[in-house]
Amino acid sequence: MTRADSGIQAWPFSDLRLFTPGSGTDIFSLFLDPSCISDLLGILSARVASHPGRVDGVVGVESRGFLLGPMLAHSLRLPFVPVRKKGKLPGRVLAKEYELEYGHNTLEIQVESLSSERTA
């Protein structure tokens, strides 16, 4: 067990559903120990490295994805791409509506952040 494992309260860290909303996971306890963050970034970086050439960037979904996503992207020397709730991003966006148990919501991503648009 790594420090990251013990830093996440009541969560088997080998399961990467860590950022699933409603999971009941207290990921904020990780931030109390910088070595846990370092361990977690190392584990996630190793997962990405096991897929060479298949990862163009790190996408972080509001808001938990904004906590570690930029750090992971920086350590991998990849761009960070935020995905936010409707109306929060400037410029042209692509939107995807999804159902919730109590209604629906929409997430958006900037068109310019997609790799084919960045290189065009």
N, CA and C atoms as an extended XYZ file, in Angstrom:
360
Properties=species:S:1:pos:R:3:atomname:S:1:resname:S:1:resid:I:1 pbc="F F F"
N         0.843       -1.177        0.000 N   MET     1
C         0.000        0.000        0.000 CA  MET     1
C         0.890        1.242        0.000 C   MET     1
N         0.574        2.178       -0.873 N   THR     2
C         1.323        3.426       -0.930 CA  THR     2
C         0.697        4.443        0.020 C   THR     2
N         1.398        5.542        0.226 N   ARG     3
C         0.835        6.617        1.039 CA  ARG     3
C        -0.453        7.129        0.405 C   ARG     3
N        -0.516        7.094       -0.928 N   ALA     4
C        -1.736        7.542       -1.596 CA  ALA     4
C        -2.894        6.622       -1.237 C   ALA     4
N        -2.639        5.327       -1.144 N   ASP     5
C        -3.697        4.396       -0.742 CA  ASP     5
C        -4.237        4.764        0.629 C   ASP     5
N        -3.364        4.981        1.569 N   SER     6
C        -3.801        5.267        2.930 CA  SER     6
C        -4.348        6.676        3.071 C   SER     6
N        -4.010        7.558        2.130 N   GLY     7
C        -4.472        8.935        2.195 CA  GLY     7
C        -5.901        9.122        1.724 C   GLY     7
N        -6.440        8.144        1.028 N   ILE     8
C        -7.818        8.240        0.555 CA  ILE     8
C        -8.676        7.464        1.541 C   ILE     8
N        -9.571        8.131        2.172 N   GLN     9
C       -10.372        7.499        3.201 CA  GLN     9
C       -11.397        6.552        2.588 C   GLN     9
N       -11.385        5.310        3.076 N   ALA    10
C       -12.375        4.297        2.703 CA  ALA    10
C       -12.429        4.059        1.200 C   ALA    10
N       -11.280        3.912        0.582 N   TRP    11
C       -11.284        3.716       -0.877 CA  TRP    11
C       -10.178        2.771       -1.310 C   TRP    11
N       -10.503        1.718       -2.070 N   PRO    12
C        -9.441        0.871       -2.633 CA  PRO    12
C        -8.821        1.582       -3.833 C   PRO    12
N        -7.611        2.085       -3.681 N   PHE    13
C        -7.022        2.957       -4.692 CA  PHE    13
C        -6.795        2.281       -6.032 C   PHE    13
N        -6.688        0.957       -6.059 N   SER    14
C        -6.454        0.293       -7.330 CA  SER    14
C        -7.624        0.514       -8.286 C   SER    14
N        -8.757        0.930       -7.766 N   ASP    15
C        -9.920        1.218       -8.591 CA  ASP    15
C        -9.885        2.693       -8.952 C   ASP    15
N        -9.671        2.994      -10.230 N   LEU    16
C        -9.520        4.392      -10.650 CA  LEU    16
C       -10.837        5.129      -10.836 C   LEU    16
N       -11.902        4.622      -10.238 N   ARG    17
C       -13.149        5.376      -10.244 CA  ARG    17
C       -13.091        6.461       -9.174 C   ARG    17
N       -11.882        6.801       -8.776 N   LEU    18
C       -11.632        7.779       -7.718 CA  LEU    18
C       -12.431        9.056       -7.902 C   LEU    18
N       -12.588        9.492       -9.112 N   PHE    19
C       -13.210       10.784       -9.358 CA  PHE    19
C       -14.666       10.663       -9.768 C   PHE    19
N       -15.294        9.522       -9.485 N   THR    20
C       -16.694        9.332       -9.824 CA  THR    20
C       -17.575       10.111       -8.854 C   THR    20
N       -18.384       11.035       -9.347 N   PRO    21
C       -19.271       11.778       -8.447 CA  PRO    21
C       -20.176       10.828       -7.677 C   PRO    21
N       -20.410       11.145       -6.444 N   GLY    22
C       -21.286       10.333       -5.619 CA  GLY    22
C       -20.636        9.084       -5.069 C   GLY    22
N       -19.323        8.957       -5.239 N   SER    23
C       -18.643        7.751       -4.789 CA  SER    23
C       -18.456        7.729       -3.280 C   SER    23
N       -18.635        8.870       -2.634 N   GLY    24
C       -18.435        8.942       -1.196 CA  GLY    24
C       -16.968        8.979       -0.810 C   GLY    24
N       -16.108        9.195       -1.779 N   THR    25
C       -14.679        9.212       -1.535 CA  THR    25
C       -14.229       10.591       -1.077 C   THR    25
N       -13.421       10.623       -0.042 N   ASP    26
C       -12.862       11.881        0.431 CA  ASP    26
C       -11.481       12.040       -0.187 C   ASP    26
N       -11.415       12.603       -1.399 N   ILE    27
C       -10.108       12.785       -2.032 CA  ILE    27
C        -9.349       13.947       -1.422 C   ILE    27
N       -10.031       14.820       -0.708 N   PHE    28
C        -9.374       15.988       -0.143 CA  PHE    28
C        -8.386       15.619        0.944 C   PHE    28
N        -8.565       14.454        1.544 N   SER    29
C        -7.608       14.008        2.557 CA  SER    29
C        -6.224       13.784        1.946 C   SER    29
N        -6.167       13.526        0.640 N   LEU    30
C        -4.878       13.380       -0.045 CA  LEU    30
C        -4.031       14.643        0.064 C   LEU    30
N        -4.681       15.783        0.020 N   PHE    31
C        -3.967       17.050       -0.030 CA  PHE    31
C        -3.356       17.458        1.305 C   PHE    31
N        -3.630       16.680        2.338 N   LEU    32
C        -3.022       16.947        3.637 CA  LEU    32
C        -1.576       16.477        3.705 C   LEU    32
N        -1.196       15.596        2.785 N   ASP    33
C         0.151       15.032        2.784 CA  ASP    33
C         0.725       15.134        1.369 C   ASP    33
N         1.654       16.064        1.121 N   PRO    34
C         2.218       16.227       -0.220 CA  PRO    34
C         2.811       14.943       -0.795 C   PRO    34
N         3.292       14.046        0.063 N   SER    35
C         3.851       12.795       -0.461 CA  SER    35
C         2.754       11.915       -1.059 C   SER    35
N         1.527       12.037       -0.556 N   CYS    36
C         0.407       11.292       -1.147 CA  CYS    36
C         0.129       11.784       -2.562 C   CYS    36
N         0.165       13.098       -2.734 N   ILE    37
C        -0.058       13.667       -4.061 CA  ILE    37
C         1.029       13.183       -5.015 C   ILE    37
N         2.253       13.192       -4.561 N   SER    38
C         3.366       12.726       -5.372 CA  SER    38
C         3.189       11.256       -5.759 C   SER    38
N         2.807       10.427       -4.795 N   ASP    39
C         2.560        9.006       -5.081 CA  ASP    39
C         1.437        8.839       -6.098 C   ASP    39
N         0.352        9.563       -5.897 N   LEU    40
C        -0.787        9.461       -6.800 CA  LEU    40
C        -0.408        9.888       -8.216 C   LEU    40
N         0.315       10.997       -8.340 N   LEU    41
C         0.750       11.444       -9.671 CA  LEU    41
C         1.671       10.418      -10.315 C   LEU    41
N         2.510        9.771       -9.518 N   GLY    42
C         3.378        8.718      -10.046 CA  GLY    42
C         2.588        7.532      -10.562 C   GLY    42
N         1.553        7.135       -9.824 N   ILE    43
C         0.703        6.004      -10.241 CA  ILE    43
C        -0.038        6.350      -11.522 C   ILE    43
N        -0.643        7.541      -11.564 N   LEU    44
C        -1.380        7.948      -12.758 CA  LEU    44
C        -0.458        8.125      -13.956 C   LEU    44
N         0.732        8.692      -13.743 N   SER    45
C         1.704        8.860      -14.834 CA  SER    45
C         2.125        7.509      -15.397 C   SER    45
N         2.309        6.529      -14.530 N   ALA    46
C         2.687        5.182      -14.981 CA  ALA    46
C         1.575        4.568      -15.830 C   ALA    46
N         0.328        4.824      -15.442 N   ARG    47
C        -0.798        4.314      -16.243 CA  ARG    47
C        -0.778        4.920      -17.642 C   ARG    47
N        -0.540        6.218      -17.719 N   VAL    48
C        -0.491        6.891      -19.017 CA  VAL    48
C         0.700        6.388      -19.823 C   VAL    48
N         1.846        6.229      -19.170 N   ALA    49
C         3.053        5.765      -19.864 CA  ALA    49
C         2.887        4.357      -20.423 C   ALA    49
N         1.966        3.592      -19.871 N   SER    50
C         1.745        2.236      -20.373 CA  SER    50
C         0.963        2.241      -21.692 C   SER    50
N         0.580        3.420      -22.166 N   HIS    51
C        -0.125        3.573      -23.446 CA  HIS    51
C         0.611        4.581      -24.318 C   HIS    51
N         1.865        4.313      -24.690 N   PRO    52
C         2.656        5.295      -25.434 CA  PRO    52
C         2.001        5.693      -26.758 C   PRO    52
N         2.022        6.989      -27.026 N   GLY    53
C         1.492        7.505      -28.287 CA  GLY    53
C        -0.014        7.568      -28.358 C   GLY    53
N        -0.718        7.138      -27.327 N   ARG    54
C        -2.180        7.116      -27.369 CA  ARG    54
C        -2.808        8.236      -26.557 C   ARG    54
N        -2.011        9.011      -25.859 N   VAL    55
C        -2.545       10.070      -25.010 CA  VAL    55
C        -2.038       11.415      -25.532 C   VAL    55
N        -2.982       12.282      -25.905 N   ASP    56
C        -2.640       13.601      -26.449 CA  ASP    56
C        -2.766       14.712      -25.429 C   ASP    56
N        -3.454       14.444      -24.325 N   GLY    57
C        -3.675       15.464      -23.326 CA  GLY    57
C        -4.390       14.877      -22.124 C   GLY    57
N        -4.526       15.687      -21.106 N   VAL    58
C        -5.226       15.290      -19.893 CA  VAL    58
C        -6.492       16.123      -19.800 C   VAL    58
N        -7.630       15.451      -19.739 N   VAL    59
C        -8.921       16.116      -19.637 CA  VAL    59
C        -9.369       16.067      -18.186 C   VAL    59
N        -9.752       17.211      -17.657 N   GLY    60
C       -10.268       17.288      -16.290 CA  GLY    60
C       -11.678       17.810      -16.304 C   GLY    60
N       -12.597       17.046      -15.712 N   VAL    61
C       -13.993       17.445      -15.658 CA  VAL    61
C       -14.244       18.201      -14.359 C   VAL    61
N       -14.920       19.325      -14.483 N   GLU    62
C       -15.248       20.181      -13.343 CA  GLU    62
C       -15.884       19.362      -12.226 C   GLU    62
N       -15.513       19.539      -11.054 N   SER    63
C       -14.446       20.349      -10.524 CA  SER    63
C       -13.307       19.496       -9.978 C   SER    63
N       -13.587       18.237       -9.637 N   ARG    64
C       -12.524       17.378       -9.100 CA  ARG    64
C       -11.383       17.196      -10.084 C   ARG    64
N       -11.694       17.155      -11.349 N   GLY    65
C       -10.663       16.981      -12.361 CA  GLY    65
C        -9.701       18.142      -12.459 C   GLY    65
N       -10.077       19.291      -11.871 N   PHE    66
C        -9.202       20.456      -11.885 CA  PHE    66
C        -8.154       20.393      -10.778 C   PHE    66
N        -8.319       19.491       -9.841 N   LEU    67
C        -7.383       19.402       -8.725 CA  LEU    67
C        -6.079       18.722       -9.115 C   LEU    67
N        -6.171       17.571       -9.752 N   LEU    68
C        -4.970       16.810      -10.122 CA  LEU    68
C        -4.664       16.873      -11.611 C   LEU    68
N        -5.669       17.159      -12.428 N   GLY    69
C        -5.474       17.169      -13.878 CA  GLY    69
C        -4.343       18.059      -14.350 C   GLY    69
N        -4.292       19.325      -13.924 N   PRO    70
C        -3.203       20.197      -14.373 CA  PRO    70
C        -1.826       19.716      -13.905 C   PRO    70
N        -1.764       19.185      -12.674 N   MET    71
C        -0.475       18.674      -12.180 CA  MET    71
C        -0.024       17.462      -12.986 C   MET    71
N        -0.975       16.566      -13.292 N   LEU    72
C        -0.650       15.379      -14.083 CA  LEU    72
C        -0.215       15.788      -15.485 C   LEU    72
N        -0.961       16.707      -16.097 N   ALA    73
C        -0.607       17.171      -17.442 CA  ALA    73
C         0.792       17.782      -17.449 C   ALA    73
N         1.094       18.580      -16.450 N   HIS    74
C         2.414       19.203      -16.370 CA  HIS    74
C         3.513       18.139      -16.236 C   HIS    74
N         3.297       17.157      -15.390 N   SER    75
C         4.330       16.134      -15.192 CA  SER    75
C         4.527       15.282      -16.436 C   SER    75
N         3.494       15.158      -17.265 N   LEU    76
C         3.583       14.370      -18.498 CA  LEU    76
C         3.953       15.230      -19.713 C   LEU    76
N         4.076       16.539      -19.498 N   ARG    77
C         4.364       17.486      -20.582 CA  ARG    77
C         3.281       17.419      -21.673 C   ARG    77
N         2.032       17.360      -21.196 N   LEU    78
C         0.871       17.314      -22.082 CA  LEU    78
C        -0.035       18.489      -21.770 C   LEU    78
N        -0.877       18.884      -22.720 N   PRO    79
C        -1.818       19.963      -22.431 CA  PRO    79
C        -2.910       19.497      -21.472 C   PRO    79
N        -3.422       20.423      -20.676 N   PHE    80
C        -4.572       20.161      -19.818 CA  PHE    80
C        -5.794       20.759      -20.498 C   PHE    80
N        -6.865       19.992      -20.589 N   VAL    81
C        -8.089       20.420      -21.251 CA  VAL    81
C        -9.237       20.392      -20.241 C   VAL    81
N        -9.745       21.563      -19.861 N   PRO    82
C       -10.863       21.579      -18.915 CA  PRO    82
C       -12.199       21.291      -19.595 C   PRO    82
N       -13.038       20.552      -18.913 N   VAL    83
C       -14.413       20.320      -19.333 CA  VAL    83
C       -15.280       20.912      -18.232 C   VAL    83
N       -16.167       21.823      -18.642 N   ARG    84
C       -16.930       22.570      -17.646 CA  ARG    84
C       -18.429       22.500      -17.911 C   ARG    84
N       -19.174       22.953      -16.924 N   LYS    85
C       -20.612       23.047      -17.074 CA  LYS    85
C       -20.950       24.106      -18.121 C   LYS    85
N       -22.129       23.987      -18.688 N   LYS    86
C       -22.591       24.854      -19.766 CA  LYS    86
C       -22.434       26.335      -19.423 C   LYS    86
N       -21.856       27.075      -20.391 N   GLY    87
C       -21.745       28.521      -20.269 CA  GLY    87
C       -20.534       29.037      -19.523 C   GLY    87
N       -19.625       28.153      -19.097 N   LYS    88
C       -18.471       28.580      -18.301 CA  LYS    88
C       -17.205       28.794      -19.129 C   LYS    88
N       -17.146       28.235      -20.339 N   LEU    89
C       -15.938       28.335      -21.168 CA  LEU    89
C       -16.124       29.371      -22.270 C   LEU    89
N       -15.087       30.166      -22.545 N   PRO    90
C       -15.172       31.124      -23.651 CA  PRO    90
C       -14.935       30.430      -24.990 C   PRO    90
N       -15.289       31.117      -26.053 N   GLY    91
C       -15.010       30.618      -27.396 CA  GLY    91
C       -16.005       29.562      -27.854 C   GLY    91
N       -15.627       28.917      -28.973 N   ARG    92
C       -16.483       27.861      -29.531 CA  ARG    92
C       -16.377       26.610      -28.660 C   ARG    92
N       -17.504       25.977      -28.402 N   VAL    93
C       -17.514       24.785      -27.560 CA  VAL    93
C       -18.332       23.674      -28.211 C   VAL    93
N       -17.997       22.452      -27.828 N   LEU    94
C       -18.831       21.299      -28.127 CA  LEU    94
C       -19.531       20.951      -26.823 C   LEU    94
N       -20.814       20.617      -26.910 N   ALA    95
C       -21.598       20.342      -25.711 CA  ALA    95
C       -22.164       18.934      -25.752 C   ALA    95
N       -22.284       18.342      -24.572 N   LYS    96
C       -22.889       17.017      -24.435 CA  LYS    96
C       -23.822       17.047      -23.228 C   LYS    96
N       -25.088       16.811      -23.497 N   GLU    97
C       -26.063       16.748      -22.411 CA  GLU    97
C       -26.090       15.326      -21.860 C   GLU    97
N       -26.275       15.216      -20.565 N   TYR    98
C       -26.375       13.897      -19.939 CA  TYR    98
C       -27.461       13.918      -18.872 C   TYR    98
N       -27.963       12.745      -18.575 N   GLU    99
C       -29.056       12.606      -17.621 CA  GLU    99
C       -28.539       12.403      -16.205 C   GLU    99
N       -29.225       12.997      -15.274 N   LEU   100
C       -28.992       12.798      -13.853 CA  LEU   100
C       -30.245       12.148      -13.279 C   LEU   100
N       -30.152       11.603      -12.104 N   GLU   101
C       -31.349       10.974      -11.529 CA  GLU   101
C       -32.431       12.006      -11.244 C   GLU   101
N       -32.051       13.284      -11.135 N   TYR   102
C       -33.011       14.340      -10.821 CA  TYR   102
C       -33.170       15.350      -11.948 C   TYR   102
N       -32.692       15.038      -13.154 N   GLY   103
C       -32.818       15.966      -14.268 CA  GLY   103
C       -31.743       15.726      -15.311 C   GLY   103
N       -31.163       16.798      -15.822 N   HIS   104
C       -30.100       16.694      -16.811 CA  HIS   104
C       -29.120       17.848      -16.623 C   HIS   104
N       -27.977       17.721      -17.249 N   ASN   105
C       -26.949       18.748      -17.202 CA  ASN   105
C       -26.201       18.704      -18.520 C   ASN   105
N       -25.346       19.688      -18.748 N   THR   106
C       -24.567       19.754      -19.976 CA  THR   106
C       -23.124       20.069      -19.633 C   THR   106
N       -22.203       19.339      -20.271 N   LEU   107
C       -20.774       19.627      -20.156 CA  LEU   107
C       -20.281       20.157      -21.490 C   LEU   107
N       -19.281       21.051      -21.432 N   GLU   108
C       -18.731       21.642      -22.658 CA  GLU   108
C       -17.208       21.566      -22.645 C   GLU   108
N       -16.659       21.489      -23.860 N   ILE   109
C       -15.214       21.501      -24.071 CA  ILE   109
C       -14.933       22.502      -25.195 C   ILE   109
N       -13.850       23.255      -25.063 N   GLN   110
C       -13.497       24.227      -26.102 CA  GLN   110
C       -13.020       23.497      -27.357 C   GLN   110
N       -13.551       23.899      -28.491 N   VAL   111
C       -13.176       23.292      -29.769 CA  VAL   111
C       -11.678       23.417      -30.000 C   VAL   111
N       -11.115       24.578      -29.654 N   GLU   112
C        -9.690       24.828      -29.892 CA  GLU   112
C        -8.777       23.915      -29.073 C   GLU   112
N        -9.314       23.311      -28.023 N   SER   113
C        -8.491       22.452      -27.173 CA  SER   113
C        -8.335       21.042      -27.736 C   SER   113
N        -9.125       20.706      -28.735 N   LEU   114
C        -9.025       19.375      -29.345 CA  LEU   114
C        -7.816       19.335      -30.242 C   LEU   114
N        -7.089       18.234      -30.246 N   SER   115
C        -5.778       18.183      -30.895 CA  SER   115
C        -5.816       18.549      -32.369 C   SER   115
N        -6.826       18.143      -33.116 N   SER   116
C        -6.857       18.489      -34.536 CA  SER   116
C        -7.067       19.985      -34.730 C   SER   116
N        -7.767       20.633      -33.803 N   GLU   117
C        -7.974       22.075      -33.881 CA  GLU   117
C        -6.724       22.835      -33.453 C   GLU   117
N        -5.957       22.285      -32.492 N   ARG   118
C        -4.750       22.966      -32.023 CA  ARG   118
C        -3.688       23.008      -33.109 C   ARG   118
N        -3.661       21.986      -33.946 N   THR   119
C        -2.613       21.914      -34.961 CA  THR   119
C        -3.056       22.496      -36.299 C   THR   119
N        -4.338       22.854      -36.410 N   ALA   120
C        -4.849       23.373      -37.672 CA  ALA   120
C        -4.486       24.832      -37.854 C   ALA   120
